[in-house]
Amino acid sequence: LLLGLDLLPRRKVAYRDHTLEEFDLDAALARRPQLILIDELAHTNAPGSRHPKRWQDVEELLDAGIDVFTTVNVQHVDSLSDVVAQITRVSVRETVPDSILDEADAIELVDLSPEELLQRLREGKVYLPDQARRAAEHFFQRGNLLALRELALRRTAQRVDDDVREFRQEH
């Protein structure tokens, strides 16, 4: 999928006898692309990074005039964290403020059925095998995925409704 795209080298960060690879914000700012693709908006950056959260890196890129396409899962939307915890019995610690989504020029829903997502999990396309097994036993259960899917659809519909209301006021 990345064929033909330029990739920024990741920044290596030493942490607890491990080497983590992180997004290199300074390299992105120095490169000044028109558009940058950044995965996992809710990611917690490694200790010692300029910002604790990736969404803060994205804000800095936007402030520098760089457009950003990014991804976020519905369970990471801050205002939905209580509902997600009730549904899944898992407290999601990595969240993104709703204001980040509210300020986005566009939101596009990428929807998979629970069965498709569970198949991708089994195939190792979501997590490494050990992580995938634990996730399937807890968070990634069919009922949870159905409820999260509904939350994503409702949140997207709310955004579309806001856009329609704004258009009508302008015209």
N, C-alpha and C positions, 0 to 999 in steps of 0.2 A: 504493500500500500504506500510505502514511502519512496518508491522508485521515482527518481527525478527531482525529489525535494532536497534542498540543502538542509543539513542537520547541524545544529550547533553542538560542539563538544560539550559534554557534561562536566561540571566542576566536581572534583574529587574532594571529599571531606572526611577526615579521620574522626571516627566516633566509636568509643568503647571497643577497641581492638578490631574494628571493622572499617572498611572504606566505603562510604556511601557516595553515590553519584547523584548530583542534584542539578537542577536547572541553573544555568549560569546567567544571572540577570545582567551582570556587567558586560558580558560578551554580547548579549542581545541588544543592550543599549548602544554599545560601540558599533555594532553591525547596522543598526537602524533600518531594519527591513520595513516595508510598507505594512506587511501582515506577518504575524507569527502564530503558529499553532502550539498551544500549550495544553497538555492533558492534566486531568485531576485538579481542578480549581481549588478543592477543599484540602489539598495536601498540606501537611505540616512540614515545613522546611527543617533541615538539619540544624542543630545548635550552631551558633556562630554565623548564621546567614543574616543578611541585612534585615529581612522581615521574617517574623515567625510563620507566616502563612503564605501560600502561593498566591492567593487572591490579592494579597498586598503587593506582590511582585507585578501582577497584572495591572493593578492600579497605577503603579509607577510607569509601566510601559505605555499605558493609555495617556498618562500625563505627558509623556515624551512624544506623543503623536503617532505611536505605533498601534495599528489595529490588531486586535487579538481575537482569535477563535479559540474557545476552550470547551472543556466538558465538565459536567457536574451531575452527580446522581441525586435523585430527589431526596434520599435520606440525609443528604448533607445540607439541605436548605434549613437555615437556622430556625425559622418560625414553625417548621414542621417537626423539629426534633422531639418534642413531647409526644406527638402523635405517633411518630416512628417508634419511639421507645415503648409505647403502649401496644403497638401492633406486634413488634418483633421481640420484645423483652430484651432488647439490646440498646444500650445507650451509645449513640454515635457521638464521638468526641470531636471529630473534624467537621466543622460546619462553616458555611459561607453566609455572611449577612445578606438578608433579603435585599438590601439596598443595592448590592452588586448586581443582582438579577434585574431589579427594577430599572437600573440605569443602562442595561444592555440595549443596544440598538435593535437586536433581534434575538429571539429564542427559538430554537428548533428542537422539537421533541423527537428523540430516537427511541422507538418503541419496539420491544421484543416481547413475545409471549413468555410466560414463566417456563414453559417447556423448552423453548429455544435457549433461554438463558441457562437453565439447568444443564442442557446438552453442552453448551459452550464451557460451562464450569467443569463438567466431566472430561472434556477434551483438553483441559489445561489452557484454555484461551482467556481465562479470567484471572486465575491464581495458580501458583505452583501446586503440585499434587497434595502436599500435606495441608497447606492453607485451604485448598479447595475442599478437602474432606471435612475440615472443621467448619468451614463456612456453610457447607450443605447440611451439616448436622444442626446448625443454629440459625443463622440469619437467612440463608437462601433456602427457605422452605416454600412450597408452592403457595400456601395461604398468604404468607408474608409478601411474596412477590406479586400476587394479585392485588393486595391492598396497596403496595407501593406503586404499582402501575396506575391504580386509580388516583392516588395522590398526584402523580406526575401529570396525568391527564387533566385533573382539576386545576392544578397550578398553571398549566399551560393555557387552559380555557380562561382562567382568570386574567392572564396576560392579554389574550386576544380580546376579551371583553373590554379591558382598559384601553387597548388600542382603538377599538371601534368607538368607544365613548369619546376619546380624544379627537378622533377624526371627525365625528359628528359635531363636536363643539367648534372645531376649526372651520367646518364647511356648512 
